[in-house]
Amino acid sequence: MKNILQIARSLACGAALFSIAGCGSVDSDAPSATENQTFYGSVIELGGALDASGLRAALAESGRAQVKFEGEVTGTCAKKGCWMDVASGEDTVFVRFQDYGFFVPTEGAEGKRTVMEGEAFFDTIDVNMLRHYAEDAGESDEVIAAITEPELRMAITATGVMIED
């Protein structure tokens, strides 16, 4: 009888732990980590990620696409971590995070591999926003003042991001 009670208790504890983990009661703003990978926002599956040429092909059809994209972090917002630039091939993709629901590190991510999932599109960024982003990146007043034209960029609004450690 003791064995049956012990098994029942173990099952109840396991079910309770499973339901806590499955219900997302973990703080979604806090990054989660696995071996050599840190996830921000939703934990995403990493397989099937596109490079920039694949992203361009996906956008050629309708101008918007749900994608997984892979590249190398070239910069992040130094103030809050609310955006990042990701290079793949000859392209750099501007990445923001859905509803500002999560942020990436403000420093130290440059040069690291990243995979993100979200909605990709072409975005025309006006001069004021370009200057704002340059200020966020810590650019000099001269560099900021030299921004005089809007820029068309490939962009992603990510729901989840993985950055390798």
Secondary structure by P-SEA (a helix, b strand, c coil): caaaaaaaaaaaaaaaaaaaaaaccccccccccccccccccccccccccccaaaaaaaaccccccbbbbbbbbcccccccccbbbbbcccbbbbbbcccccccccccccccbbbbbbcbbbbbbccaaaaaaaaaaacccaaaaaaccbbbbbbcccccbbbbcc
